[in-house]
């Protein structure tokens, strides 16, 4: 455990085509724990505004992930009652949209 870190970061929420979302000042920070190459994120984000959204949502990460197409962002998706996963698109998000984050990934 010689590489252990805990902290918070202010993520950005964008979409795949350059649109962006503003976050509530009360729900705009995620916590992370990094142990070796494994990073775990958790928290809640609340959207309060949007600017030219057109595509699936992306969440910035505090550390670079090597296996993503775009190493600086993570695509967000939901799981329906039927077990089917779908990427969250701009048409599903409004200024009252909230989402909880609990994910782990491996860094470079």
Secondary structure, DSSP 8 states (H G I E B T S, - for coil): --SEEEEEE---EEETTS-EEEE-TTS--EEEEEETTEEEEEEEEEEEEEES--SBEEEE-SS-BTTSSSTTEEE-EEE-TTS-EEE-BGGG--TT-EEEEEEEEEB-
